Amino acid sequence: MRGRDPETGEFYSPSRSQQREDALEVRSLAEQLVALSAAKLAKLPIPEDLMPHIVETQRITSHIAHKRQLQFLAKQMRRESDETLEAIRDAMSAGGDAARRETALLHRAEHWRDRLLDEGDTALTALLEEYPQADRQKLRQLVRNAADEKAKNKPPHAYREIFRELRELLVDPAEAGDDQDDEA
């Protein structure tokens, strides 16, 4: 029995049906995680202690054993905080905050790459004013190499390298700081 607070009359804990509904949501999330590839799993903010359980569940092919292992994975996931599970859901959803931030970052990197290739030193100066930590020499060299590749109809190696450099440069320092704090 969950009991009531004598003063307010409110229940102390969620009802059994609410607990069951929450457990089924976590099991559904576990099924979605098991269906993902290793590369996609690596991009998600999954705690290290859950990863072996996910891999083990993916490995098992027998129907009943797989179902049992999936239940065990869901049980382990229910021990995690609500914030952790919500972060995983958000990262998995295409419309989540993490996905929107990543898309915005990619668009900004593409915009700066196009500006660098079109405007040259003018755009490079503007980029360096906004991001003083950028490596001027490397960016200038990559822009020059990308122009040469385009003129000679070569594969766009430098073009792609500019994008990678800009993406690393444009990552929000607050987000990068959070990631570094987690690793330390």
C-alpha positions in Angstrom: 0.0 0.0 0.0 1.4 3.4 -0.8 -0.4 5.4 2.0 -1.5 9.0 2.3 -0.2 12.0 3.9 -2.5 12.6 6.9 -2.2 16.4 6.6 -2.7 17.0 2.9 -4.4 13.7 1.8 -2.0 13.3 -1.1 -0.5 9.9 -1.9 3.2 9.3 -0.9 4.2 7.6 -4.1 2.9 7.0 -7.7 0.1 4.4 -8.2 0.9 0.9 -9.4 -0.6 1.7 -12.8 1.7 4.8 -13.1 4.7 2.7 -12.0 3.8 0.1 -14.6 3.4 2.7 -17.3 6.8 4.2 -16.5 8.4 0.7 -16.6 6.9 0.0 -20.0 8.2 3.4 -21.3 11.7 2.4 -20.1 11.4 -1.0 -21.7 10.4 0.6 -25.0 13.5 2.8 -24.8 15.6 -0.3 -24.1 14.1 -2.0 -27.3 15.0 1.1 -29.3 18.6 1.2 -27.9 19.0 -2.5 -28.7 17.9 -1.9 -32.3 20.6 0.7 -32.9 24.0 0.1 -34.5 27.2 0.4 -32.4 28.1 3.7 -34.2 24.7 5.2 -33.3 25.0 4.0 -29.7 28.4 5.6 -29.4 26.9 9.0 -30.2 24.3 8.7 -27.4 24.9 9.8 -23.8 24.6 6.3 -22.4 26.2 5.6 -19.0 29.1 3.2 -19.2 27.5 0.7 -16.8 24.6 0.2 -19.2 26.6 -0.4 -22.4 27.6 -4.0 -21.7 24.0 -4.9 -21.0 22.9 -3.3 -24.3 25.6 -5.2 -26.2 24.7 -8.5 -24.5 21.0 -8.0 -25.4 22.0 -7.4 -29.0 24.1 -10.6 -29.0 21.4 -12.9 -27.8 19.2 -14.2 -30.7 17.0 -16.8 -29.0 13.6 -15.3 -28.7 12.8 -16.1 -25.0 16.4 -15.4 -23.9 16.4 -12.1 -25.8 13.1 -11.1 -24.1 14.5 -12.0 -20.7 17.7 -10.0 -21.3 15.7 -7.1 -22.6 13.7 -7.1 -19.3 16.9 -7.2 -17.3 18.3 -4.2 -19.4 15.1 -2.3 -18.7 15.5 -3.0 -15.0 19.1 -1.7 -15.1 17.9 1.4 -16.9 15.2 2.1 -14.3 18.0 2.5 -11.8 19.3 5.4 -13.7 18.1 8.9 -13.0 15.2 10.4 -14.9 17.6 13.1 -16.3 19.8 10.4 -17.8 17.0 8.6 -19.5 15.5 11.9 -20.8 18.9 12.9 -22.2 19.0 9.5 -24.1 15.5 10.0 -25.4 16.3 13.6 -26.5 19.5 12.5 -28.3 17.5 9.7 -30.1 14.6 11.9 -31.2 15.1 13.7 -34.5 13.3 16.8 -33.2 15.1 16.9 -29.9 17.2 19.8 -28.6 20.5 17.9 -29.2 19.5 17.2 -32.8 18.5 20.8 -33.4 21.8 22.1 -31.9 23.8 19.7 -34.1 21.9 20.7 -37.2 22.4 24.4 -36.4 26.1 23.8 -35.9 26.4 22.0 -39.3 24.6 24.9 -41.0 26.9 27.4 -39.5 29.9 25.4 -40.6 28.6 25.2 -44.1 27.9 28.9 -44.2 31.4 29.8 -43.0 32.9 27.3 -45.5 31.0 28.9 -48.4 32.0 32.4 -47.3 35.6 31.4 -47.0 35.6 30.0 -50.5 33.7 32.8 -52.0 35.1 35.9 -50.2 38.6 34.6 -49.3 40.6 36.9 -46.9 37.6 39.1 -46.1 35.6 36.1 -44.7 38.7 34.8 -43.0 39.2 38.1 -41.2 35.6 38.1 -40.1 35.9 34.5 -38.9 39.0 35.3 -36.9 37.3 38.3 -35.3 34.5 36.1 -34.1 36.7 33.1 -33.2 40.2 34.3 -32.3 41.4 30.8 -31.4 41.1 29.7 -35.1 44.3 28.7 -36.9 44.6 31.3 -39.6 47.5 29.6 -41.4 45.8 26.2 -41.6 42.4 27.7 -42.8 44.1 29.9 -45.4 46.0 26.8 -46.7 42.8 24.7 -46.8 40.9 27.4 -48.7 43.8 27.6 -51.2 43.9 23.8 -51.6 40.1 23.7 -52.0 40.2 26.3 -54.8 43.0 24.3 -56.5 41.0 21.0 -56.2 37.9 22.7 -57.7 39.9 24.2 -60.6 41.5 20.8 -61.4 38.4 18.7 -60.9 40.0 16.7 -58.1 38.2 15.1 -55.2 37.2 17.6 -52.6 39.5 16.6 -49.7 40.4 20.1 -48.6 36.8 21.2 -49.0 35.7 18.5 -46.5 38.7 19.3 -44.3 37.6 22.9 -44.1 34.2 21.8 -42.9 35.7 19.5 -40.2 38.0 22.3 -38.9 35.1 24.8 -38.8 32.8 22.3 -37.1 35.4 21.8 -34.3 35.9 25.6 -34.1 32.2 26.4 -33.9 31.3 24.0 -31.1 29.9 26.1 -28.3 32.6 26.4 -25.6 30.0 25.8 -22.9 29.0 22.4 -24.5 32.7 21.5 -25.0 33.4 22.4 -21.4 30.6 20.1 -20.2 32.0 17.2 -22.3 35.5 17.8 -20.9 34.2 17.9 -17.3 32.5 14.6 -17.8 35.8 13.0 -19.1 37.9 14.4 -16.3 
